[in-house]
Amino acid sequence: MAKSLIKPAIVDFLEFATKTGETSLESLEVEHSAKIVNKKVKELRIKEKIGATIIAIIRGEKVISIGPDDEIREGDTVAVIGKKESLDKLDESDFF
């Protein structure tokens, strides 16, 4: 029962957070040439550098709720949330 109560709240949050267009949620595939391959989340300091937050790593059929010591691998998909301008910086950065 608790799970069913939480799920709509998360969906509502994401809809609310992204409604204005100021905040966005994106997923980016990690290619073999990406500079973030084989780096731990804490090493990247993406939040400090551009203001976006990695919220999950999708690896194969698994969604990994990340921690600072999780390593990003080639072929992963990284879910990132942040202000639109932060995600634009991420697109322009050399992380991917």
N, C-alpha and C positions, 0 to 999 in steps of 0.2 A: 504494500500500500504506500509506503513512504516513497519508493521509487516513482510511482505514478504521480505523486504530488510534486516531486521535484522536477520531472521532465518538462511539464508545461511552463514552469517558472523559468527554466533555462531558455526555452524557445522564446518566451516573452521577453526575456532579457536581451537576447540576440536581436530580435526584431526591434525592440526599443533602441538599443545601442546603435543599430545600423540605419534606422529610419531616416535620420536627418542627413545622412551622407557624410557626416563628420567622422564617424567611426566605421571601420570596415573590417571584415573577416576574410582573409584570403588563404589559399593553400598554394604552396609552391613546391614543385618537384625538384629534388636535389640531384643534379647531374654529376657525372664523374669528375668534371672539371671545376665544380664549385669549390670555393675556398673553405666552405664550412664542413666538407666531408671529413669524417673522422675527428671532429672537434666536439668537445663537451659543450653543452649549452652555456655553462658559466664562463667558458673561455671566450665566447662570442660577444658577450656584453651588448647584445642588440638593443635591449631596453635603454641602456645608458647612451649608446651611440646614436640611435635614431628614434627612440621612443615607442617602438613596437614590442609586443610580447609574444613569444612562442608559447602556444597553449597546448599543443599536442604534436606528436610525431605519428604518422601513419606508416606502418612498416608491414608490407604484405597485407594480411587480413587482420592485423592487430592495430588498435589505437593505443598509443602509449601516452599516459598522462605524465608529462615530463617533470623531471627534477634537474637540479643543476649539474649532476654528474652523468646524465644521459648523453650518449654520443649520437651524433647525427651521421647517418651512413648514406652512401650512394644509393639512389633508388627510393629513399624515404620521401614522403610528402610531409611538409611542415605546415601546420596550421598556425597562422599569425593573426593577431588582432591589434588594432591601433587606430589612431587618427588617420584620416585619408592621406594627409601630407607625410606622415611617418611611413606609411606603406609605399607611397611614391618614392621616398628616399630609399626604401629597401629595394625597390625595383632598379633604382639608379646606382645602388651600392655594388661593391664587388663581392658581397657575400655569396651570391648565386651566379 
